[in-house]
Amino acid sequence: MKTSALCLVRVLIADDEKAFSTVLGDLVRSCGHEVVAVVHSGLDAIRAYRQHRPDVVLMDFAMARLNGLTACRNILSDDPEGCILFLSGLSERSELTPEASGALATLQKPISRARLEEVLNAASARRHAGRKTAQAP
């Protein structure tokens, strides 16, 4: 059996479309990663982030009870090393750029399993490299 050099990624999903978040959770697990929580508002995303400290947050941009952009900025103010990926059906929104939001990237809905696996593996490599650097003398 081939073993991957990449680590398990702990993922928080924040999306107010419950059916979509259920499917996304299944996709994350099918890529071999762990879903630590699924929440449906920006406010709940902040709370769940503080509780679980996930490696990656997959967050919808447009949610009720605090949108994804505000939640992203709040999370990153607490944890500047946080890895947040926006999910959006909207395109060409200036607020969605990493420079404007602080998020690592924006993934367009619907997201394919191959694209999700690619970004989760990249996030795993990024987190793993960050931990190695932090442990260096």
DSSP file (Angstrom, degrees, kcal/mol; ACC not computed):
  #  RESIDUE AA STRUCTURE BP1 BP2  ACC     N-H-->O    O-->H-N    N-H-->O    O-->H-N    TCO  KAPPA ALPHA  PHI   PSI    X-CA   Y-CA   Z-CA
    1    1 A M              0   0    0      0, 0.0     2,-0.4     0, 0.0     0, 0.0   0.000 360.0 360.0 360.0 132.9    0.0    0.0    0.0
    2    2 A K        -     0   0    0      1,-0.0     2,-0.4     0, 0.0     0, 0.0  -0.625 360.0-150.9 -80.0 131.4    1.3    3.4   -1.0
    3    3 A T        -     0   0    0     -2,-0.4     2,-0.3     2,-0.0    -1,-0.0  -0.835  12.5-126.4-104.6 143.9    1.6    5.9    1.9
    4    4 A S        -     0   0    0     -2,-0.4    -1,-0.0     2,-0.1     0, 0.0  -0.611   1.8-144.7 -87.9 145.0    1.3    9.6    1.4
    5    5 A A  S    S+     0   0    0     -2,-0.3     2,-0.2     2,-0.1    -1,-0.1   0.620  78.7  92.1 -78.6 -13.2    3.9   12.0    2.6
    6    6 A L  S    S-     0   0    0      1,-0.1     2,-0.2     3,-0.0    -2,-0.1  -0.520  76.1-123.9 -85.5 152.5    1.1   14.5    3.3
    7    7 A C        -     0   0    0     -2,-0.2     2,-0.2   114,-0.1   117,-0.1  -0.469  32.8 -87.3 -90.8 161.0   -0.7   14.7    6.7
    8    8 A L        -     0   0    0     -2,-0.2     2,-0.5    25,-0.1    25,-0.1  -0.475  44.7-139.5 -60.9 134.5   -4.3   14.3    7.5
    9    9 A V        -     0   0    0     -2,-0.2    25,-2.1    23,-0.1     2,-0.6  -0.894   2.9-143.5-104.5 129.0   -6.0   17.7    7.2
   10   10 A R  E     -a   34   0A   0     -2,-0.5    46,-2.1    23,-0.2    45,-1.7  -0.829  26.2-163.3 -92.5 120.1   -8.5   18.8    9.8
   11   11 A V  E     -ab  35  56A   0     23,-3.4    25,-2.7    -2,-0.6    26,-0.9  -0.883  19.1-160.9-117.6 133.9  -11.2   20.7    8.1
   12   12 A L  E     -ab  37  57A   0     44,-2.5    46,-2.9    -2,-0.4     2,-0.5  -0.946  15.8-155.6-104.3 129.5  -14.0   23.1    9.3
   13   13 A I  E     -ab  38  58A   0     24,-2.5    26,-2.9    -2,-0.5     2,-0.5  -0.929  12.6-179.0-109.1 128.2  -16.8   23.6    6.9
   14   14 A A  E     +ab  39  59A   0     44,-2.9    46,-3.4    -2,-0.5     2,-0.3  -0.925  24.7 133.2-128.5 105.7  -18.9   26.8    7.1
   15   15 A D        -     0   0    0     24,-2.2     6,-0.1    -2,-0.5    26,-0.1  -0.958  47.3-146.3-154.4 131.6  -21.7   27.1    4.6
   16   16 A D  S    S+     0   0    0     -2,-0.3     2,-1.1    46,-0.2     3,-0.1   0.572  83.1  88.1 -79.9  -6.8  -25.3   28.0    5.0
   17   17 A E     >  -     0   0    0      1,-0.2     4,-2.6     2,-0.1     5,-0.2  -0.791  65.1-166.5 -89.1 100.4  -26.5   25.7    2.3
   18   18 A K  H  > S+     0   0    0     -2,-1.1     4,-1.9     1,-0.2    -1,-0.2   0.866  83.1  50.5 -61.5 -40.1  -27.0   22.5    4.4
   19   19 A A  H  > S+     0   0    0      1,-0.2     4,-2.0     2,-0.2    -1,-0.2   0.921 112.6  47.6 -64.2 -42.3  -27.2   20.1    1.5
   20   20 A F  H  > S+     0   0    0      1,-0.2     4,-2.9     2,-0.2    -2,-0.2   0.920 110.3  51.4 -64.3 -43.6  -24.0   21.5   -0.1
   21   21 A S  H  X S+     0   0    0     -4,-2.6     4,-2.2     1,-0.2    -1,-0.2   0.839 108.5  52.3 -66.0 -31.3  -22.1   21.4    3.2
   22   22 A T  H  X S+     0   0    0     -4,-1.9     4,-1.9    -5,-0.2    -1,-0.2   0.933 112.4  44.4 -66.7 -46.0  -23.1   17.7    3.7
   23   23 A V  H  X S+     0   0    0     -4,-2.0     4,-2.2     2,-0.2    -2,-0.2   0.903 112.7  52.1 -63.9 -41.6  -21.9   16.8    0.2
   24   24 A L  H  X S+     0   0    0     -4,-2.9     4,-2.6     1,-0.2    -1,-0.2   0.905 107.5  52.6 -62.3 -41.8  -18.7   18.9    0.8
   25   25 A G  H  X S+     0   0    0     -4,-2.2     4,-2.3     1,-0.2    -1,-0.2   0.907 109.1  49.5 -59.4 -42.6  -18.1   17.0    4.1
   26   26 A D  H  X S+     0   0    0     -4,-1.9     4,-2.2     1,-0.2    -1,-0.2   0.896 110.7  50.5 -63.4 -39.7  -18.4   13.7    2.2
   27   27 A L  H  X S+     0   0    0     -4,-2.2     4,-1.1     2,-0.2    -2,-0.2   0.915 109.0  50.9 -64.0 -43.4  -15.9   14.9   -0.4
   28   28 A V  H ><>S+     0   0    0     -4,-2.6     5,-1.8     1,-0.2     3,-0.7   0.935 112.6  46.4 -59.5 -46.8  -13.4   16.0    2.2
   29   29 A R  H ><5S+     0   0    0     -4,-2.3     3,-1.7     1,-0.2    -1,-0.2   0.864 107.0  57.5 -65.4 -35.4  -13.6   12.5    3.9
   30   30 A S  H 3<5S+     0   0    0     -4,-2.2    -1,-0.2     1,-0.3    -2,-0.2   0.734 101.3  57.7 -68.3 -20.1  -13.3   10.8    0.5
   31   31 A C  T <<5S-     0   0    0     -4,-1.1    -1,-0.3    -3,-0.7    -2,-0.2   0.424 125.8-104.2 -85.8   0.0  -10.0   12.6    0.0
   32   32 A G  T < 5S+     0   0    0     -3,-1.7     2,-0.2     1,-0.3    -3,-0.2   0.683  81.7 120.8  88.3  19.6   -8.8   11.0    3.3
   33   33 A H      < -     0   0    0     -5,-1.8     2,-0.4   -25,-0.1    -1,-0.3  -0.665  60.4-110.1-114.4 170.6   -9.1   14.1    5.5
   34   34 A E  E     -a   10   0A   0    -25,-2.1   -23,-3.4    -2,-0.2     2,-0.7  -0.834  11.6-147.6-107.1 134.5  -11.1   14.8    8.7
   35   35 A V  E     -a   11   0A   0     -2,-0.4   -23,-0.2   -25,-0.2     3,-0.1  -0.895  14.4-176.8 -96.0 114.6  -14.1   17.1    9.1
   36   36 A V  E     -     0   0A   0    -25,-2.7     2,-0.3    -2,-0.7   -24,-0.2   0.784  65.6 -12.9 -84.2 -27.5  -14.0   18.5   12.6
   37   37 A A  E     -a   12   0A   0    -26,-0.9   -24,-2.5     2,-0.0     2,-0.4  -0.962  49.9-146.4-167.5 153.5  -17.3   20.5   12.3
   38   38 A V  E     +a   13   0A   0     -2,-0.3     2,-0.3   -26,-0.2   -24,-0.2  -0.993  28.1 173.7-125.8 122.0  -19.9   21.7    9.9
   39   39 A V  E     -a   14   0A   0    -26,-2.9   -24,-2.2    -2,-0.4    -2,-0.0  -0.812  28.0-146.5-126.7 167.0  -21.5   25.1   10.7
   40   40 A H  S    S+     0   0    0     -2,-0.3    24,-0.3   -26,-0.2     2,-0.3   0.186  72.1  45.7-126.4  17.8  -24.0   27.3    8.9
   41   41 A S  S  > S-     0   0    0     22,-0.1     4,-1.8     1,-0.1    24,-0.2  -0.986  76.5-115.8-152.2 161.0  -23.1   30.9    9.8
   42   42 A G  H  > S+     0   0    0     24,-1.3     4,-2.0    22,-1.0    24,-0.2   0.883 116.0  54.3 -63.2 -39.2  -20.0   33.1   10.1
   43   43 A L  H  > S+     0   0    0     22,-1.9     4,-1.9    21,-0.3    -1,-0.2   0.922 109.5  46.6 -61.7 -44.7  -20.6   33.5   13.8
   44   44 A D  H  > S+     0   0    0     21,-0.3     4,-2.9     1,-0.2    -1,-0.2   0.821 107.5  58.8 -67.1 -30.3  -20.7   29.7   14.3
   45   45 A A  H  X S+     0   0    0     -4,-1.8     4,-2.4     2,-0.2    -1,-0.2   0.914 105.8  48.3 -64.0 -42.6  -17.5   29.5   12.1
   46   46 A I  H  X S+     0   0    0     -4,-2.0     4,-2.1     2,-0.2    -2,-0.2   0.938 114.2  46.1 -62.4 -46.7  -15.6   31.8   14.5
   47   47 A R  H  X S+     0   0    0     -4,-1.9     4,-1.9     1,-0.2    -2,-0.2   0.929 114.1  47.5 -61.7 -46.0  -16.8   29.7   17.5
   48   48 A A  H  X S+     0   0    0     -4,-2.9     4,-2.9     1,-0.2     5,-0.4   0.862 109.5  54.2 -66.3 -35.1  -16.0   26.4   15.9
   49   49 A Y  H  X S+     0   0    0     -4,-2.4     4,-2.6     1,-0.2    -1,-0.2   0.936 109.1  47.7 -62.9 -45.6  -12.5   27.6   14.8
   50   50 A R  H  < S+     0   0    0     -4,-2.1    -1,-0.2     1,-0.2    -2,-0.2   0.867 116.8  44.2 -63.0 -35.9  -11.7   28.6   18.4
   51   51 A Q  H  < S+     0   0    0     -4,-1.9    -2,-0.2    -5,-0.2    -1,-0.2   0.918 127.8  23.8 -75.1 -44.2  -12.9   25.3   19.7
   52   52 A H  H  < S-     0   0    0     -4,-2.9    -3,-0.2    -5,-0.1    -2,-0.2   0.700  79.5-149.7-100.4 -22.7  -11.3   22.9   17.1
   53   53 A R     <  -     0   0    0     -4,-2.6    -4,-0.1    -5,-0.4    -3,-0.1   0.957  28.6-162.5  46.5  61.6   -8.3   24.9   15.7
   54   54 A P        -     0   0    0      0, 0.0    29,-0.3     0, 0.0   -43,-0.2  -0.210  26.8-127.5 -70.4 163.4   -8.6   23.2   12.3
   55   55 A D  S    S+     0   0    0    -45,-1.7     2,-0.3     1,-0.2    28,-0.3   0.839  93.6  19.4 -74.8 -35.2   -5.9   23.1    9.7
   56   56 A V  E     -b   11   0A   0    -46,-2.1   -44,-2.5    26,-0.1     2,-0.5  -0.991  62.7-154.6-139.6 142.2   -8.2   24.5    7.0
   57   57 A V  E     -bc  12  84A   0     26,-2.4    28,-3.3    -2,-0.3     2,-0.7  -0.985   4.9-161.6-115.2 124.3  -11.5   26.3    6.9
   58   58 A L  E     +bc  13  85A   0    -46,-2.9   -44,-2.9    -2,-0.5     2,-0.4  -0.924  27.2 179.9-100.7 108.5  -13.7   25.9    3.8
   59   59 A M  E     -bc  14  86A   0     26,-2.7    28,-2.9    -2,-0.7   -44,-0.2  -0.939  30.1-129.3-125.9 129.8  -16.0   28.9    4.1
   60   60 A D  E     - c   0  87A   0    -46,-3.4     3,-0.2    -2,-0.4    28,-0.2  -0.471  16.9-144.0 -66.6 140.7  -18.9   30.2    2.0
   61   61 A F  S    S+     0   0    0     26,-2.1     7,-2.0     1,-0.2     2,-0.9   0.913  88.0  51.2 -73.8 -43.6  -18.5   33.9    1.3
   62   62 A A  S    S+     0   0    0     25,-0.3     2,-0.3     5,-0.2    -1,-0.2  -0.778  74.3 143.8-105.4  92.8  -22.2   34.8    1.5
   63   63 A M        -     0   0    0     -2,-0.9     3,-0.2    -3,-0.2   -22,-0.1  -0.897  46.1-115.8-124.8 156.4  -23.7   33.6    4.7
   64   64 A A  S    S+     0   0    0    -24,-0.3   -22,-1.0    -2,-0.3   -21,-0.3  -0.334  93.5  37.7 -77.7 169.8  -26.4   34.9    7.1
   65   65 A R  S    S-     0   0    0    -24,-0.2   -22,-1.9   -23,-0.1   -21,-0.3   0.940 138.6  -9.2  49.8  59.1  -25.5   35.8   10.7
   66   66 A L  S    S-     0   0    0     -3,-0.2   -24,-1.3   -24,-0.2   -23,-0.2   0.709  88.6-116.5  89.3 112.1  -22.1   37.3    9.8
   67   67 A N     >  -     0   0    0    -25,-0.1     4,-2.2   -26,-0.1    -5,-0.2  -0.168  27.4-102.7 -73.2 169.4  -20.8   36.7    6.3
   68   68 A G  H  > S+     0   0    0     -7,-2.0     4,-2.8     1,-0.2     5,-0.2   0.835 117.5  56.6 -62.3 -36.0  -17.7   34.8    5.4
   69   69 A L  H  > S+     0   0    0     -8,-0.7     4,-2.3     2,-0.2    -1,-0.2   0.938 110.2  43.6 -63.7 -46.8  -15.5   37.8    4.8
   70   70 A T  H  > S+     0   0    0      2,-0.2     4,-2.1     1,-0.2    -2,-0.2   0.916 115.5  48.9 -64.8 -43.0  -16.1   39.2    8.3
   71   71 A A  H  X S+     0   0    0     -4,-2.2     4,-2.7     2,-0.2    -2,-0.2   0.905 110.1  52.6 -62.5 -41.5  -15.7   35.8    9.9
   72   72 A C  H  X S+     0   0    0     -4,-2.8     4,-2.7     1,-0.2     5,-0.2   0.938 110.3  46.6 -59.1 -49.3  -12.4   35.3    7.9
   73   73 A R  H  X S+     0   0    0     -4,-2.3     4,-1.5     1,-0.2    -1,-0.2   0.876 112.7  50.6 -63.5 -37.2  -11.0   38.6    9.2
   74   74 A N  H  X S+     0   0    0     -4,-2.1     4,-1.3     2,-0.2    -2,-0.2   0.932 111.9  46.5 -66.2 -46.2  -12.0   37.8   12.7
   75   75 A I  H  X S+     0   0    0     -4,-2.7     4,-2.6     1,-0.2     3,-0.4   0.929 113.1  49.2 -61.2 -46.7  -10.4   34.3   12.6
   76   76 A L  H  < S+     0   0    0     -4,-2.7    -1,-0.2     1,-0.2    -2,-0.2   0.769 104.5  58.5 -69.2 -24.9   -7.2   35.6   11.1
   77   77 A S  H  < S+     0   0    0     -4,-1.5    -1,-0.2    -5,-0.2    -2,-0.2   0.851 114.2  38.7 -70.4 -31.6   -7.0   38.4   13.7
   78   78 A D  H  < S+     0   0    0     -4,-1.3    -2,-0.2    -3,-0.4    -1,-0.2   0.834 135.2  20.5 -80.2 -36.5   -6.9   35.7   16.4
   79   79 A D    ><  -     0   0    0     -4,-2.6     3,-2.5    -5,-0.2    -1,-0.2  -0.767  62.7-175.2-138.8  87.6   -4.7   33.3   14.4
   80   80 A P  T 3  S+     0   0    0      0, 0.0    -4,-0.1     0, 0.0    -1,-0.1   0.704  87.4  58.9 -59.0 -19.4   -2.7   35.0   11.6
   81   81 A E  T 3  S+     0   0    0      2,-0.1    -5,-0.1    -5,-0.0    49,-0.1   0.421  79.2 128.0 -88.3   1.5   -1.5   31.5   10.5
   82   82 A G    <   -     0   0    0     -3,-2.5     2,-0.7    -7,-0.1   -26,-0.1  -0.212  55.0-139.0 -59.5 147.5   -5.0   30.3    9.8
   83   83 A C        +     0   0    0    -28,-0.3   -26,-2.4   -29,-0.3     2,-0.5  -0.912  27.3 174.9-114.6 104.9   -5.8   28.8    6.4
   84   84 A I  E     -c   57   0A   0     -2,-0.7    20,-2.8    18,-0.3    21,-0.8  -0.934  12.5-169.8-116.5 131.4   -9.1   29.9    5.1
   85   85 A L  E     -cd  58 105A   0    -28,-3.3   -26,-2.7    -2,-0.5     2,-0.2  -0.981  18.4-138.7-118.7 122.7  -10.4   29.0    1.6
   86   86 A F  E     -cd  59 106A   0     19,-2.5    21,-3.6    -2,-0.5     2,-0.4  -0.549   8.0-154.6 -79.3 145.4  -13.5   30.8    0.4
   87   87 A L  E     +cd  60 107A   0    -28,-2.9   -26,-2.1    -2,-0.2     2,-0.3  -0.977  26.2 164.2-114.1 132.1  -16.2   28.9   -1.4
   88   88 A S  E     - d   0 108A   0     19,-2.2    21,-2.4    -2,-0.4   -28,-0.0  -0.990  45.5-159.9-154.0 141.9  -18.3   31.1   -3.7
   89   89 A G  S    S+     0   0    0     -2,-0.3     2,-0.3    19,-0.2    -1,-0.1   0.492  82.2  87.7 -88.6  -7.8  -20.8   30.9   -6.6
   90   90 A L        -     0   0    0     -3,-0.1     2,-0.3     3,-0.0     3,-0.2  -0.665  64.0-162.1 -90.2 145.5  -19.9   34.5   -7.3
   91   91 A S        +     0   0    0     -2,-0.3     3,-0.1     1,-0.2    -2,-0.1  -0.884  62.0  24.5-124.9 161.7  -17.0   35.4   -9.5
   92   92 A E  S    S+     0   0    0     -2,-0.3     2,-0.6     1,-0.2    -1,-0.2   0.837  73.2 150.4  58.5  37.0  -14.9   38.5  -10.0
   93   93 A R    >   -     0   0    0     -3,-0.2     3,-1.6     1,-0.1     4,-0.3  -0.897  41.9-148.8 -98.8 123.5  -15.7   40.0   -6.6
   94   94 A S  G >  S+     0   0    0     -2,-0.6     3,-1.2     1,-0.3     6,-0.3   0.810  95.9  62.5 -62.7 -28.9  -12.8   42.1   -5.4
   95   95 A E  G 3  S+     0   0    0      1,-0.2    -1,-0.3     5,-0.1    -3,-0.0   0.717  96.2  62.0 -67.7 -18.4  -13.5   41.2   -1.7
   96   96 A L  G <  S+     0   0    0     -3,-1.6    -1,-0.2     4,-0.1    -2,-0.2   0.558  77.4 106.7 -86.5  -7.8  -12.8   37.6   -2.6
   97   97 A T  S X> S-     0   0    0     -3,-1.2     4,-2.5    -4,-0.3     3,-0.5  -0.431  78.9-123.1 -70.5 146.2   -9.1   38.1   -3.6
   98   98 A P  H 3> S+     0   0    0      0, 0.0     4,-2.2     0, 0.0    -1,-0.1   0.861 111.9  57.2 -56.4 -35.2   -6.6   36.9   -1.1
   99   99 A E  H 34 S+     0   0    0      1,-0.2    -4,-0.1     2,-0.2    -3,-0.0   0.887 114.4  37.0 -63.5 -38.8   -5.1   40.4   -0.9
  100  100 A A  H <4 S+     0   0    0     -3,-0.5    -1,-0.2    -6,-0.3    -5,-0.1   0.826 128.9  29.9 -83.5 -32.8   -8.4   41.9    0.2
  101  101 A S  H  < S-     0   0    0     -4,-2.5    -2,-0.2     2,-0.2    -1,-0.1   0.764  90.6-127.3-101.7 -28.7   -9.7   39.1    2.4
  102  102 A G     <  +     0   0    0     -4,-2.2   -18,-0.3    -5,-0.4    -3,-0.1   0.251  65.6 133.6  92.0 -12.4   -6.7   37.4    3.9
  103  103 A A        -     0   0    0     -6,-0.3    -1,-0.4     1,-0.1   -18,-0.2  -0.356  64.4-126.4 -69.2 153.5   -8.0   34.0    2.7
  104  104 A L  S    S-     0   0    0    -20,-2.8     2,-0.3     1,-0.2   -19,-0.2   0.881  78.8 -28.9 -68.3 -39.3   -5.6   31.7    1.0
  105  105 A A  E     -d   85   0A   0    -21,-0.8   -19,-2.5    -8,-0.1     2,-0.5  -0.972  55.8-114.3-165.8 169.9   -7.8   31.3   -2.1
  106  106 A T  E     -d   86   0A   0     -2,-0.3     2,-0.5   -21,-0.2   -19,-0.2  -0.988  23.0-157.6-120.2 128.9  -11.3   31.3   -3.5
  107  107 A L  E     -d   87   0A   0    -21,-3.6   -19,-2.2    -2,-0.5     2,-0.3  -0.902  18.3-128.7-106.0 130.3  -12.8   28.1   -4.9
  108  108 A Q  E     -d   88   0A   0     -2,-0.5   -19,-0.2   -21,-0.2   -17,-0.1  -0.594  37.0 -91.5 -80.3 135.6  -15.7   28.4   -7.3
  109  109 A K  S    S+     0   0    0    -21,-2.4     2,-0.1    -2,-0.3     3,-0.0  -0.639 106.7  48.7 -81.1 146.4  -18.8   26.4   -6.6
  110  110 A P  S    S-     0   0    0      0, 0.0     2,-0.4     0, 0.0    -2,-0.1   0.641  83.0-162.2 -74.9 150.6  -19.5   23.7   -7.6
  111  111 A I        -     0   0    0     -2,-0.1     2,-0.1    -4,-0.1    -2,-0.1  -0.837  10.1-134.2-104.0 135.5  -16.1   22.2   -6.6
  112  112 A S     >  -     0   0    0     -2,-0.4     4,-2.4     1,-0.1     5,-0.2  -0.470  20.0-118.9 -82.8 158.0  -14.9   19.0   -8.0
  113  113 A R  H  > S+     0   0    0      1,-0.2     4,-2.9     2,-0.2     5,-0.2   0.903 115.2  54.2 -60.7 -41.6  -13.3   16.2   -5.9
  114  114 A A  H  > S+     0   0    0      1,-0.2     4,-2.0     2,-0.2    -1,-0.2   0.913 110.7  44.9 -61.3 -43.7  -10.1   16.6   -7.9
  115  115 A R  H  > S+     0   0    0      2,-0.2     4,-2.3     1,-0.2    -1,-0.2   0.902 113.8  50.0 -67.6 -41.0   -9.8   20.3   -7.2
  116  116 A L  H  X S+     0   0    0     -4,-2.4     4,-2.5     1,-0.2     5,-0.2   0.929 110.8  49.0 -62.8 -45.0  -10.7   19.9   -3.5
  117  117 A E  H  X S+     0   0    0     -4,-2.9     4,-2.4     1,-0.2     5,-0.2   0.899 110.1  53.2 -61.3 -40.4   -8.1   17.2   -3.1
  118  118 A E  H  X S+     0   0    0     -4,-2.0     4,-2.0    -5,-0.2    -1,-0.2   0.929 112.4  42.5 -60.6 -47.3   -5.5   19.4   -4.8
  119  119 A V  H  X S+     0   0    0     -4,-2.3     4,-2.4     2,-0.2    -2,-0.2   0.866 114.1  50.8 -72.8 -34.5   -6.2   22.4   -2.4
  120  120 A L  H  X S+     0   0    0     -4,-2.5     4,-2.3     2,-0.2    -1,-0.2   0.898 111.4  48.3 -68.6 -38.8   -6.4   20.2    0.7
  121  121 A N  H  X S+     0   0    0     -4,-2.4     4,-2.4    -5,-0.2    -2,-0.2   0.892 112.1  49.4 -66.3 -38.6   -3.0   18.5   -0.2
  122  122 A A  H  X S+     0   0    0     -4,-2.0     4,-2.4    -5,-0.2    -2,-0.2   0.903 111.7  49.0 -65.3 -40.3   -1.5   22.0   -0.8
  123  123 A A  H  X S+     0   0    0     -4,-2.4     4,-2.8     2,-0.2     5,-0.2   0.889 109.9  52.1 -65.4 -38.6   -2.8   23.2    2.5
  124  124 A S  H  X S+     0   0    0     -4,-2.3     4,-2.7     2,-0.2    -2,-0.2   0.932 111.1  46.5 -61.6 -46.3   -1.4   20.1    4.2
  125  125 A A  H  X S+     0   0    0     -4,-2.4     4,-2.5     2,-0.2    -2,-0.2   0.896 112.9  50.4 -63.1 -40.5    2.0   20.7    2.7
  126  126 A R  H  X S+     0   0    0     -4,-2.4     4,-2.1     2,-0.2    -2,-0.2   0.925 113.7  43.8 -64.0 -46.2    1.8   24.4    3.7
  127  127 A R  H  X S+     0   0    0     -4,-2.8     4,-2.2     2,-0.2    -2,-0.2   0.904 113.8  50.9 -66.3 -41.3    0.9   23.5    7.3
  128  128 A H  H  X S+     0   0    0     -4,-2.7     4,-2.1    -5,-0.2    -2,-0.2   0.917 111.5  47.6 -63.2 -43.3    3.5   20.8    7.5
  129  129 A A  H  X S+     0   0    0     -4,-2.5     4,-2.3     1,-0.2    -1,-0.2   0.887 110.8  52.5 -64.2 -39.2    6.2   23.2    6.2
  130  130 A G  H  X S+     0   0    0     -4,-2.1     4,-2.2     1,-0.2    -2,-0.2   0.880 109.0  49.1 -64.0 -39.2    5.1   25.8    8.7
  131  131 A R  H  X S+     0   0    0     -4,-2.2     4,-1.5     2,-0.2    -1,-0.2   0.887 110.3  51.0 -68.6 -38.7    5.3   23.4   11.6
  132  132 A K  H  X S+     0   0    0     -4,-2.1     4,-0.9     2,-0.2    -2,-0.2   0.921 111.8  47.5 -62.9 -43.4    8.8   22.3   10.5
  133  133 A T  H >< S+     0   0    0     -4,-2.3     3,-0.7     1,-0.2    -2,-0.2   0.903 110.4  51.9 -64.3 -41.8    9.9   26.0   10.3
  134  134 A A  H 3< S+     0   0    0     -4,-2.2    -1,-0.2     1,-0.2    -2,-0.2   0.807 111.3  47.8 -65.9 -28.4    8.4   26.7   13.7
  135  135 A Q  H 3< S+     0   0    0     -4,-1.5    -1,-0.2    -5,-0.1    -2,-0.2   0.590  86.8 109.9 -88.4 -11.1   10.3   23.7   15.2
  136  136 A A    <<        0   0    0     -4,-0.9    -3,-0.0    -3,-0.7    -4,-0.0  -0.334 360.0 360.0 -65.8 146.5   13.7   24.6   13.7
  137  137 A P              0   0    0      0, 0.0    -1,-0.1     0, 0.0    -4,-0.1   0.503 360.0 360.0 -69.8 360.0   16.3   25.9   16.1
